[in-house]
Amino acid sequence: MDSDDLNRHRPGHPGSTRAAPLAGWTTRRWLVVGTAVALALLLGLVLCGSWIFARSTTINNRLVDRSSPALIASVRLEGALVDQETGIRGYGMTARPEFLQPYRDGLLRQQAAERQLRELGAGDTEALGDLAEVRRLADRWRSRIAEPVAASAAPVALAQQRAEEGKALFDPLRTALSGQQRHLEEQRASARADLLDARALRNWTFAAIALVILALAGSVVVALRRGVTNHLDRLSDDVRAVAAGDFDHPVAGSGPADLRLLASDIEAMRARLAAELLHREAATAELAAQAAELGRSNAELEQFAYVASHDLQEPLRKVASFCQLLERRYSDQLDDRARQYIDFAVDGANRMQGLISDLLAFSRVGRLLADQSTVDLEDVYDRTLYALSESIEESGAVITHDPLPSVEGDRTQLGMLFQNLITNAVKFRDPQRPPKIHVGARGTDGEWEFAVEDNGIGIAPEFAERVFVVFQRLHTREQYSGNGIGLALCKKIVEYHGGTITLDPHHTPGARLVFTLPKSS
């Protein structure tokens, strides 16, 4: 693949454009249309079921609220008329007034039954006609037989006289009552038959609704399987093949338009990734070549370090030694100016030796293979104080510390770190007060925070960054000795161990240097 092809596949390049929309229905459109059809069908079934349920309820209400109560009221009406006839017949036979009570009670019950039948038969001409016929015949019997006998002073004689007529008038009433009850029975049976038919239709309809719902559910599953999930499975197989490392495997699209568009986008992304992979492989090869060159350069630097530590320092030692020998052997022939010149030469050679040693120590931090191990900082602290005991005793410094932990690192470099920080605290003391130095330590999330603070002359906040730069001195060599490399070396050691070092600008009097080191895993 050439550079033009590579650039065309990179994001943001004019040739790297999104695939044009594809023709055909999308998954969303299929789902919307399918859902709308299913809902319409379900709505139709629900409306049909609601109508059937309402019809069944109406028939049941007619049976419960009209047909059965009407039949019961007709039976009560018959019983009330029979009680009237029995009471009048008994009164006509015995003339005893207590026989009129059943007649009067039956009359009241007749009136109540007639009212109920009129209410239940409202709108039913046949039922109202039967009721009117019963009422007409009952009124005729009562006007011709019951009321005259009940009002007569000689009820026995009148009852005997009208016995045949009474029978002839009451028998048609019985026949009318039987016809009324037969009609009501027929209406009740018809209502029961309608109710059974409605229930059967309701059951069949609900069964059909259930079958249709199951069919819809099955159709949805099949449609989703054939129209979506099968295509997604094929797309997933292609994507997994690419994810497994086969970047030349094409990603083919099928099914609805949006799935095909998605597959097209993934295919374009795969092509870009393949191009980027080729570019990365080329860059990796270039980096490997650079790493090899850097290794060769480091080897040359190591050789230079060896030369600087031996071959360069040896002439300096000879210059200093021969100048001192010249001074001792020809001291009686040298004036004061000559001795001063010799002192300058010796001092310059010694300072050059110290500068070269410090530069070597600075350059070796993080470059040479360090001996990583668990370092007890309490032991490092004690060894540091022992090494600096002479200068500490001369300055009268009081040094205290918190309990120090163990960390992972290089013992020698961590010793150099503590020695440089404590040496600076002792060196830059304030002559107006006895030096006090404290080494603090506290644990935080995943690291240890250390602080070396003193009450010396301090460092101005504007020099908080400058003091960590190589050869940056804040005082003249006559005021304080040194090469200006100590804090730069400390910073390099701390950063090599994965920490940071800063100057606390708010600490006063004196200086407070804070550095962090990772906790042991």
C-alpha angles and dihedrals in degrees: 000000000000127000093265091055089045093052093046090059094049118100114258095024114127089240092053100084132152117260115266116254113274126230122251138057119313125227090255092054092049090049093047094049093043092048092048092051092047092048092048091051092046091047090053091050091047091051091049091048091047091052092049091047091049091049091049090049091050093051091046091050090050090051096045100035102035120011100045096039090047092053091048090049090051090053089049090049090052091048091050092051092046090051089051092051092047092049093050092046091051092047090049091052099045106016087222111148095218088072088067092065095074087049093053092044091049089051091055092046090049091055092048092048091049092052091051092047092050091052094046093044096050107140093011106109094187094053092045090048092052090048092049091050092050090048092049093051092044091051090049093051091045094048094047101036119006102045096043092048093046091050098041122107089215102040096164095059093044092047092051091047094052099034095109093044091049091053091048091052097044097048093065087048090055089048091051091049090051090050091048092051091045091054091047090049090052091050090048092049090048091051091049091050091048089049092052091048091049092049091049090049090047092051092048091047094050089046089052090049090052091048091048091049090050090047090049091049091049091046091051091051093047093044093049090046096049098032103039120003096048090053091044090051091053091046090048091051090053092047092048090051090054091044089053089061104269095124091167092062108109120230108225123196130215140159125038120016096253092052090049089048090050090050089049091052091048090049090052089049090049090052091050091048091049090051092047089048091055089048091049092049089052090048090048091053089050091049090049089054090048090048090053090049090048090051090052090048091050089051089053090048090052088052090049090050090053091050092047093049095048116013096038096044095046094067089047091053089049092050091051094043095048093045090053090045090050090052094050097044098043100028093122090056097047125086124214094269092055091050089050091052090050090051090051091052093048093047092049092050092049092048091048089052091051092047092052091048091050092048090051091051091048094049094048095058107108094355102080121061104271125210101243114199142130106292122201103218091197088064091045090051093050092048090049093053090047091052091048096039094113096053091041091053093047093050094043090229120173110215123190132171145189120241105288123218133220119258139182112259150087112311095208095051093045088050089053089049094054093040093053094046095047092042090054091048090053095041097049096049123145111250090212095067138028111266117254120188128184128188109204131190134184134166123242133171105315097337146062121242116210128187130192108195132175141173096236132119092300131207124273113244092240089064094052092112100030095061090067094057120099115262093004107142125183094192136042121263089246091059099044129007124230143086100259093247103103101092092039088056090048091052092050092049093049094047091047088057092051099259141106134236127204141165116247102230093194099057115108141209101027129353134303119200115193123195135169134215127188118256119250111266 
